[in-house]
């Protein structure tokens, strides 16, 4: 996978017009090498390249990898960005709802609600 990733990076840096498929292949290489953060970044770049099915697939992969890395805020942001372009995607809408319950802002809101509840019990 290292050799393939290097070849794809060279191609990207050559100045040629790059399709989403090229970024997808590079992301797969990074995933297989255990470099999830790099894969997410590549998928993110690729999903903004065009509106092909590869672009949609990369968005899903980026969300899943960010989620696996416990970076729920980033996964939520990526899912939201994707849905702005593809509002018809029901699977990603469901993923966004799930991710919302894992984000820092949601956790903070839950904590604040529990603190208010606890304060009311003390009175």
Backbone torsions as a table, in degrees:
resi	resn	phi	psi	omega
1	UNK	NA	-30.1	179.6
2	UNK	-61.9	-46.2	179.6
3	UNK	-62.9	-42.9	179.5
4	UNK	-63.2	-43.9	179.5
5	UNK	-61.4	-42.4	179.7
6	UNK	-63.2	-43.0	178.8
7	UNK	-63.8	-42.2	180.0
8	UNK	-66.7	-40.9	177.3
9	UNK	-61.1	-41.7	177.2
10	UNK	-60.4	-42.7	179.5
11	UNK	-63.0	-44.8	179.2
12	UNK	-60.8	-41.5	-178.3
13	UNK	-76.7	-6.3	-178.2
14	UNK	-75.0	-13.9	-179.5
15	UNK	93.6	-0.6	178.4
16	UNK	-68.2	157.6	175.4
17	UNK	-69.6	125.2	-173.0
18	UNK	-106.1	128.9	177.6
19	UNK	-90.3	166.2	178.0
20	UNK	-60.4	-33.0	-178.9
21	UNK	-59.8	-37.2	179.7
22	UNK	-64.1	-45.4	178.3
23	UNK	-64.9	-36.8	178.3
24	UNK	-60.9	-45.7	-179.4
25	UNK	-63.3	-39.2	177.6
26	UNK	-66.3	-41.4	177.5
27	UNK	-60.3	-40.7	178.1
28	UNK	-62.2	-42.5	178.1
29	UNK	-58.9	-48.4	-179.8
30	UNK	-62.3	-40.1	177.4
31	UNK	-58.2	-48.4	-177.5
32	UNK	-64.9	-26.6	178.3
33	UNK	-87.1	0.5	178.5
34	UNK	81.8	12.5	-179.4
35	UNK	-98.6	72.7	-173.3
36	UNK	-63.5	-40.4	-178.6
37	UNK	-63.0	-42.9	176.9
38	UNK	-63.1	-41.3	-180.0
39	UNK	-61.5	-43.9	179.2
40	UNK	-60.0	-44.9	-179.8
41	UNK	-62.4	-41.8	179.4
42	UNK	-66.8	-43.6	178.1
43	UNK	-61.2	-40.3	179.8
44	UNK	-62.1	-43.2	176.3
45	UNK	-63.0	-46.2	-178.2
46	UNK	-65.1	-36.4	-178.2
47	UNK	-70.3	-16.5	177.7
48	UNK	-97.2	3.7	-177.3
49	UNK	-77.6	-45.1	-179.5
50	UNK	-157.3	-177.0	-178.2
51	UNK	-105.4	28.5	-179.0
52	UNK	-74.3	172.9	175.1
53	UNK	-63.4	-34.2	176.7
54	UNK	-59.6	-39.1	178.5
55	UNK	-61.9	-44.9	178.8
56	UNK	-64.4	-42.4	179.4
57	UNK	-63.1	-40.3	179.6
58	UNK	-66.6	-36.6	177.4
59	UNK	-59.5	-45.8	179.2
60	UNK	-62.1	-45.1	179.5
61	UNK	-61.2	-42.2	179.8
62	UNK	-62.4	-43.0	179.0
63	UNK	-62.9	-47.3	-178.5
64	UNK	-62.9	-44.3	179.8
65	UNK	-65.2	-41.5	177.0
66	UNK	-62.7	-39.6	178.4
67	UNK	-65.3	-44.2	177.9
68	UNK	-60.8	-31.5	178.9
69	UNK	-83.6	4.6	-179.9
70	UNK	66.2	21.8	176.2
71	UNK	-96.2	70.5	-173.5
72	UNK	-66.8	-33.2	178.1
73	UNK	-62.7	-44.6	179.2
74	UNK	-67.3	-42.6	178.8
75	UNK	-59.0	-42.2	179.0
76	UNK	-62.9	-44.0	179.5
77	UNK	-63.6	-44.3	179.5
78	UNK	-63.0	-42.2	179.2
79	UNK	-63.9	-41.4	178.9
80	UNK	-64.6	-42.1	177.7
81	UNK	-62.1	-42.6	179.5
82	UNK	-62.2	-43.6	-177.5
83	UNK	-67.8	-22.7	174.7
84	UNK	-64.1	-34.5	179.5
85	UNK	-87.6	-29.3	-174.9
86	UNK	-131.4	66.8	-175.3
87	UNK	-65.8	-11.3	-178.6
88	UNK	-84.6	-7.1	-173.9
89	UNK	-78.7	98.8	-176.5
90	UNK	-67.0	-36.2	179.9
91	UNK	-62.2	-42.8	-179.8
92	UNK	-71.5	-31.6	175.8
93	UNK	-61.6	-42.2	178.4
94	UNK	-65.3	-39.7	178.5
95	UNK	-63.6	-39.7	179.3
96	UNK	-62.8	-41.5	178.3
97	UNK	-62.1	-44.9	177.9
98	UNK	-60.8	-47.8	-176.9
99	UNK	-63.7	-31.8	179.0
100	UNK	-57.8	-33.6	-179.8
101	UNK	-76.0	-7.4	-178.1
102	UNK	-110.1	-5.2	-175.5
103	UNK	-75.5	160.1	179.3
104	UNK	-61.1	-42.6	-177.9
105	UNK	-65.0	-37.4	177.9
106	UNK	-67.0	-43.9	179.0
107	UNK	-61.8	-41.2	178.8
108	UNK	-63.0	-42.6	179.2
109	UNK	-62.5	-42.3	178.8
110	UNK	-62.7	-41.5	179.5
111	UNK	-63.5	-44.6	179.0
112	UNK	-62.5	-41.1	177.8
113	UNK	-62.4	-40.6	-179.4
114	UNK	-70.1	-33.5	177.3
115	UNK	-66.3	-40.9	177.9
116	UNK	-64.3	-43.3	179.2
117	UNK	-61.8	-43.2	180.0
118	UNK	-64.1	-41.9	179.6
119	UNK	-63.0	-39.7	179.3
120	UNK	-65.7	-31.2	179.3
121	UNK	-72.1	-30.8	-178.8
122	UNK	-72.8	-24.0	-176.3
123	UNK	-76.9	NA	NA
